[in-house]
Amino acid sequence: MRVVDSHFHIWRQADLPWLSGPMQPRIFGPYEPIRRDYPMAEYLADIDGQGIEKAIYVQANWPPGMAEAEARRIEDVALDTGWPHATVAYADMTVEDVRPALDRLARFPRVRGIRQQFHWHENPQYRFAPRADLPADPAVVRNVGRLADYGWSFDLQVFAGQMDHACALVDACPRVPFILQHAGMPEDTTTAGRTAWQAAMARLAQRPNAFVKLSGFGTFIHRVDAALIGWLWTETVALFGPGRCLWGSNFPIEKLWTGYAGLIAAHRAAAAALSEPARRAIFHDTACRVYRL
């Protein structure tokens, strides 16, 4: 089966302060093995033989003010190698008017959307945004809505506890496709945590312009857990349907604890009970439609 990897990164260590500077706590744990360049050539070697047909680069937290440089670099890599096939760039949605930044990014034909990470958690090591309700900020709502004028999507990254604010944002921007990152980042796998995650995901699933990535499931446990992957696939697909689910590797982050072959094998096993059209949608067709490949 043909596969689109809807979420991967490449980088040069020198471009990323969190890789090239002092070690910073990260939700995916110690990351010494990836404090180095991860070039396209290595990514292509990692996916060799796994049926990956296309891939979508997602912004990798370059320094503030360098979003255009990041998009330009990825465009240059694509012109040189043929990969990636689309880019999710960065723009700061908290400014008064994001359109000048979007106009600069629009010069790069592979840009399909924007990601700004809004996830906030009571655990300080899990925080990225300055406050939990950032998705409800009037400037954010106004600027995310402007993505529709560019034909772009928004990659939404929040925890389950922020889902009410996220749903309000999705409702306020009905012409913008939202792609929830890593199935809402389920960090609490206790019975209570799973129940809260299910309820939050059910609320988001009611919004027809909301999609979800089946990716990043090793983020908090730092391993490939077949049972957890299977449970998340079952619950997420039941809520959103295969036409609103898409798969991503989150490489090279997941490379900290697995190889690409082992990762995709675990996800293929989780999808085995689905029909062939459903598997094709999740591994290929939804990503092609949402990111206009």
C-alpha positions as CSV (number, residue, x, y, z in Angstrom):
1,M,0.0,0.0,0.0
2,R,1.2,3.5,-0.9
3,V,1.9,5.6,2.2
4,V,2.2,9.4,2.8
5,D,4.2,10.3,5.9
6,S,2.3,13.4,7.0
7,H,4.6,14.5,9.8
8,F,8.4,14.4,9.7
9,H,11.3,16.8,10.2
10,I,14.8,17.2,8.8
11,W,17.3,19.7,10.3
12,R,20.7,21.0,10.7
13,Q,21.8,21.2,14.3
14,A,23.1,24.7,13.8
15,D,19.6,26.0,12.9
16,L,17.9,24.8,16.1
17,P,18.7,26.4,19.5
18,W,17.2,23.5,21.4
19,L,19.6,21.1,19.6
20,S,22.7,23.2,19.4
21,G,22.6,25.0,22.7
22,P,22.4,23.7,26.3
23,M,20.3,20.6,26.8
24,Q,16.6,21.6,27.5
25,P,14.0,19.3,29.0
26,R,11.8,17.8,26.3
27,I,8.6,15.8,26.5
28,F,10.3,13.0,24.6
29,G,13.1,12.6,27.1
30,P,16.8,12.6,26.6
31,Y,17.7,13.4,23.0
32,E,21.5,13.2,22.7
33,P,21.2,10.8,19.7
34,I,19.4,13.4,17.6
35,R,21.5,16.4,18.7
36,R,23.0,16.4,15.2
37,D,22.2,17.0,11.6
38,Y,19.3,14.9,10.3
39,P,19.4,15.5,6.6
40,M,17.1,14.4,3.8
41,A,19.5,11.7,2.7
42,E,19.2,10.0,6.1
43,Y,15.4,10.3,6.2
44,L,15.3,8.7,2.7
45,A,17.5,5.9,4.0
46,D,15.2,5.4,7.0
47,I,12.1,5.0,4.8
48,D,13.7,2.8,2.2
49,G,11.6,-0.2,1.5
50,Q,8.6,1.0,3.7
51,G,6.3,2.0,0.8
52,I,6.5,5.8,1.6
53,E,5.4,7.6,-1.6
54,K,5.4,11.2,-0.3
55,A,6.2,13.1,2.9
56,I,5.2,16.4,4.5
57,Y,7.7,18.4,6.4
58,V,6.4,20.1,9.6
59,Q,8.2,23.1,11.1
60,A,10.9,22.3,13.6
61,N,11.0,25.4,15.9
62,W,13.7,27.5,14.3
63,P,14.5,30.7,16.2
64,P,11.9,33.5,16.2
65,G,12.0,35.5,13.1
66,M,13.4,32.7,10.9
67,A,10.2,31.1,9.6
68,E,10.9,32.4,6.1
69,A,14.5,31.0,6.2
70,E,13.1,27.6,7.3
71,A,10.6,27.5,4.5
72,R,13.3,28.6,2.0
73,R,15.6,25.9,3.1
74,I,13.0,23.2,2.8
75,E,12.1,24.4,-0.6
76,D,15.7,24.2,-1.7
77,V,16.0,20.6,-0.3
78,A,12.8,19.7,-2.3
79,L,14.2,21.2,-5.5
80,D,17.4,19.3,-5.0
81,T,16.0,15.9,-3.9
82,G,12.3,15.8,-4.9
83,W,11.4,15.5,-1.2
84,P,9.4,16.7,0.8
85,H,6.2,17.2,-1.2
86,A,4.6,19.8,1.1
87,T,5.6,22.0,4.0
88,V,3.8,23.1,7.1
89,A,5.6,26.3,8.0
90,Y,5.6,28.5,11.1
91,A,4.0,31.9,11.7
92,D,3.2,33.6,14.9
93,M,-0.6,33.8,15.2
94,T,-0.5,36.0,18.3
95,V,0.6,39.2,16.4
96,E,-1.8,41.9,15.4
97,D,-1.8,40.9,11.7
98,V,-0.1,37.8,10.5
99,R,-0.7,38.5,6.8
100,P,2.7,40.0,6.0
101,A,4.4,36.9,7.3
102,L,1.9,34.7,5.4
103,D,2.6,36.7,2.2
104,R,6.3,36.0,2.6
105,L,5.7,32.3,3.1
106,A,3.3,32.2,0.1
107,R,6.3,32.6,-2.2
108,F,7.3,29.0,-1.5
109,P,5.0,26.8,-3.5
110,R,5.2,23.7,-1.3
111,V,3.7,25.5,1.8
112,R,0.3,24.1,2.6
113,G,-0.3,25.3,6.1
114,I,1.0,26.6,9.4
115,R,1.8,25.1,12.8
116,Q,2.2,27.0,16.0
117,Q,2.3,24.8,19.0
118,F,-0.4,25.8,21.6
119,H,0.0,22.9,24.0
120,W,0.1,23.8,27.7
121,H,0.1,21.5,30.6
122,E,0.2,21.6,34.4
123,N,3.5,19.8,34.2
124,P,6.0,22.5,33.3
125,Q,8.1,20.1,31.2
126,Y,5.1,19.5,29.0
127,R,4.4,23.2,28.3
128,F,5.1,25.0,25.1
129,A,2.6,27.8,25.0
130,P,2.6,30.6,27.7
131,R,-1.0,29.8,28.8
132,A,-3.7,27.2,28.4
133,D,-6.2,29.4,26.7
134,L,-4.0,30.7,23.9
135,P,-6.2,29.2,21.2
136,A,-9.0,31.5,22.4
137,D,-6.9,34.7,22.1
138,P,-8.7,37.1,19.8
139,A,-5.6,37.7,17.7
140,V,-5.1,34.0,17.3
141,V,-8.7,33.5,16.2
142,R,-8.5,36.4,13.8
143,N,-5.1,35.3,12.3
144,V,-5.9,31.6,12.0
145,G,-9.1,32.5,10.2
146,R,-7.0,34.4,7.6
147,L,-5.4,31.1,6.5
148,A,-8.5,30.4,4.5
149,D,-7.7,33.2,2.1
150,Y,-4.4,31.4,1.3
151,G,-6.0,28.0,1.0
152,W,-3.9,26.8,3.9
153,S,-4.6,24.5,6.9
154,F,-3.6,24.8,10.6
155,D,-1.8,22.1,12.4
156,L,-3.3,22.3,15.9
157,Q,-1.3,21.0,18.9
158,V,-3.1,20.9,22.2
159,F,-3.7,18.6,25.1
160,A,-7.1,17.2,26.0
161,G,-7.5,19.7,28.8
162,Q,-7.4,22.6,26.2
163,M,-10.0,21.1,23.9
164,D,-12.8,23.4,24.7
165,H,-10.7,26.4,23.7
166,A,-9.5,24.4,20.6
167,C,-13.1,23.6,19.6
168,A,-14.0,27.3,19.8
169,L,-11.1,28.2,17.5
170,V,-12.2,25.5,15.0
171,D,-15.8,26.7,15.1
172,A,-14.6,30.3,14.6
173,C,-12.7,29.4,11.4
174,P,-15.0,27.1,9.5
175,R,-13.1,27.5,6.2
176,V,-9.8,26.4,7.7
177,P,-9.0,22.7,7.9
178,F,-7.5,21.9,11.3
179,I,-5.2,18.9,11.7
180,L,-4.8,17.8,15.4
181,Q,-1.2,16.7,16.1
182,H,-0.5,13.4,17.6
183,A,-4.1,12.6,18.3
184,G,-4.3,15.2,21.1
185,M,-1.0,14.1,22.8
186,P,-2.6,11.6,25.3
187,E,0.0,11.9,28.1
188,D,-2.2,10.3,30.8
189,T,-2.9,6.6,30.0
190,T,-4.6,5.9,33.3
191,T,-8.3,5.0,33.2
192,A,-9.2,8.5,34.2
193,G,-6.8,10.0,31.7
194,R,-8.1,7.9,28.8
195,T,-11.7,8.8,29.7
196,A,-10.9,12.5,29.7
197,W,-9.0,12.2,26.4
198,Q,-11.9,10.3,24.8
199,A,-14.4,13.0,25.9
200,A,-12.2,15.8,24.5
201,M,-11.6,14.0,21.2
202,A,-15.4,13.3,20.9
203,R,-16.0,17.1,21.2
204,L,-13.5,17.9,18.5
205,A,-14.8,15.2,16.2
206,Q,-18.1,16.9,16.0
207,R,-16.4,19.7,13.9
208,P,-16.4,18.7,10.2
209,N,-13.2,20.8,9.5
210,A,-11.2,18.9,12.1
211,F,-8.8,16.1,11.2
212,V,-6.4,14.1,13.3
213,K,-2.9,12.7,12.9
214,L,-2.2,9.2,14.2
215,S,1.4,10.0,15.1
216,G,3.7,10.6,18.0
217,F,2.4,7.9,20.2
218,G,5.8,7.2,21.8
219,T,6.2,10.8,22.9
220,F,5.5,10.3,26.6
221,I,6.4,6.7,27.0
222,H,9.6,6.7,24.9
223,R,8.9,3.3,23.2
224,V,6.7,1.6,20.6
225,D,3.8,0.2,22.5
226,A,1.6,-2.0,20.3
227,A,-1.3,-2.1,22.7
228,L,-1.4,1.6,23.2
229,I,-1.1,2.2,19.4
230,G,-3.9,-0.2,18.8
231,W,-6.2,1.4,21.3
232,L,-5.5,4.9,20.0
233,W,-6.2,3.8,16.4
234,T,-9.4,2.1,17.4
235,E,-10.8,5.0,19.4
236,T,-9.6,7.8,17.1
237,V,-10.9,6.2,13.9
238,A,-14.2,5.4,15.5
239,L,-14.6,9.1,16.4
240,F,-13.3,10.8,13.3
241,G,-13.7,8.1,10.6
242,P,-10.9,7.2,8.2
243,G,-11.6,10.1,5.9
244,R,-10.5,12.5,8.7
245,C,-7.5,10.5,10.0
246,L,-3.9,10.5,8.6
247,W,-0.7,8.8,9.6
248,G,2.6,10.4,10.4
249,S,6.0,9.1,11.6
250,N,7.2,12.0,13.7
251,F,10.7,11.1,12.6
252,P,13.4,11.6,13.8
253,I,11.9,12.0,17.2
254,E,10.6,8.4,17.3
255,K,14.0,7.4,16.1
256,L,15.1,7.8,19.7
257,W,13.5,4.5,20.5
258,T,12.7,2.7,17.3
259,G,13.5,2.3,13.6
260,Y,11.2,3.3,10.9
261,A,10.3,-0.3,9.9
262,G,9.4,-1.2,13.5
263,L,7.3,2.0,13.9
264,I,5.2,1.6,10.7
265,A,4.8,-2.1,11.3
266,A,3.2,-1.4,14.7
267,H,0.8,1.1,13.0
268,R,0.0,-1.3,10.1
269,A,-0.8,-4.0,12.7
270,A,-3.2,-1.5,14.4
271,A,-4.9,-0.9,11.1
272,A,-5.2,-4.6,10.1
273,A,-8.8,-4.9,11.3
274,L,-9.9,-2.0,9.1
275,S,-11.1,-2.4,5.5
276,E,-8.7,-1.8,2.7
277,P,-10.4,1.5,1.7
278,A,-10.1,2.7,5.3
279,R,-6.4,1.8,5.5
280,R,-5.8,3.5,2.2
281,A,-7.5,6.7,3.4
282,I,-5.5,6.9,6.6
283,F,-2.1,6.0,5.2
284,H,-2.5,7.9,1.9
285,D,-5.7,9.6,0.7
286,T,-6.6,11.9,3.6
287,A,-3.1,13.4,3.7
288,C,-3.2,13.9,-0.1
289,R,-6.6,15.7,0.2
290,V,-5.9,17.8,3.2
291,Y,-2.4,18.9,2.2
292,R,-3.2,19.1,-1.6
293,L,-0.5,16.7,-2.7
